[in-house]
């Protein structure tokens, strides 16, 4: 079965989705200039402003931000010093510092980035098929006000699943549980999977792995499946292909809901070699490649972009449901032509018959 050079229509390299916006009121005058609740931003880090909580004191003021699920931020100013107590996924933090200069607030809260990414990792990996890397202390982190830390969720998606994914993405526009803005696009990217010998317990034959790949992704391999040996002596069968991946960029606050919603919609792959992952957005944008392992550590997944990331971000801003739908139509047509050209259906039937005989 030829799986690398069969003639078919080209797969669209990028499928931008419409941006999901969440307007908000900006703060005025920084923490030092707050006199009334309307001087505060309408949302901040992990919650929305509860205007009834705003109170002035002899030395300053206090207010609370809440999200309805236990997350939030208690904020107060007294004698030109702020105290911030964020709460996220059952964990609490504390930041204190001067109200001047204004940047001190964000810089000091940013010191808690490792704690909150750790909470996200603990929460999501225990509930959903997604990997959240450990916080890298050598990698700079950035906190954006009012919404906090921005991350990118990477989810492999086959062409046949693209209409359902777009439907889900568009539904976020009317989702009251989504707090901040979301951008999303589907990219055709290079994807390599190393199936580690002695750990991977399913297909172990190169032809079987090749068939598994095209059946799961609906896209071509870019070479033969090869046996390779690493510097540590570990051997693996390596599949190299192009495949579609959904890149959903959102703020830390919204990721528990987004991941749970995708999982409930059956849009998070359960297969370990199609494991989804969450990475800081700056890394997703700047890195030449990204790699991670599923919990069983039986394979290594690597993604590398084929197109200019900055150009892709600009394209996302002009996307509409119609433009995304047209590109999805083209991707599905290309996948059908590819499957027909390589005889995928017959190959799957033959593999099933062989499995029955075993």
Steps between C-alpha positions, in 0.01 A plus 500: 500500500651833392446756771744780421461591135146418392341772288232707671386859536720711729407525864447863613800599710302719739134527596447813712195505726313818603625670815272469803494837676413596855486881542598639837536830681858611548617636833572871540799652668653177629451381855608836637221681315206283609220696667190302398424153365477643149871587517586130518518262199183297458699175516841416639714182493257237638167676537249770411453804719230471765414869514304453823825388667674834445555688824708799594696503824687768692825392333375392154250253356422131444314298236442140393507328162313169465420250224217295652705181540725592790769684307563869549716778637467699820668839453560782742710816528612651827757774555630481142549122519288237326414151620374247247372154594433295184315167515507246218391135495497481877841658559561845645785744463616831642672796336582831668677809374488870423225652286763709323635450243188341343701218341593367846158337538534279193869428556443380855196287411704346220730348761221250567495364143659167598241441774204556271641291214561223753139518615381488140717194433375317810136581424489426128723195474296324768179553302572526127736358232726805485860570600603818683881530520672587824578869539845576355681743734738592218220609272369858545132535582274794429182606674258712296249722675217455557487131410826348619707227335431398141545141383445300182318168496617270219251232394559263205192482280417289196334673201173313556475655849554858384130593454421392856803690630395820323148461637641467851732799453219724376281396795747676732360834383181431699663315789450689830771297674770634267654804667762636260568501126605190305673461166519177307626356175580165345848461354650233278824423682786251497442230759743227604418221746769273644347170613745379764588132478422310818240757605256540211265202529286533188614488135871417481540438127597798279219426253247477783618832644476662157143376463415615853631847417297561187189347659522732802610825333361471145822659371816368329829382641809685379727196497530136591460383858856456625661331797729747679726482804556791735820601677378324813465173309120511490354382168177615344299470182444853371202621299540832320195665349311819444186531710247755617518652847254741658672789679271657758653801675334614821576619849580273793170582668296349216707190428325265748165578337633484143672165550198350679268627227717355221517168682122492551459564127728201425756729336801408717668189355528209742786334307835556677681576172249779430533650848394866529719744691496851646804727469567869571396691190836673465662157472240377249572807288879513521616138527607318184351180642312378806520153651342307787422148620166351612473368858606148399819643346467243222537749216639847438292755307659787309331783308668758275330780310504517122384861467597839643336535841468880493322487164266239642405724791415783260286265291304394807376856541324495161342156527125443480287191546451488122870528418586233755223277367628527143854402602363208702310385190828506305685311775237227513496468122879465497479234773241301303710515184807392695316208660368386162840534336675276753214252532459571871164330543620176343820509705304541822271213407799279425663593830178419687477159331863429587432597859201265513715211376751566775 
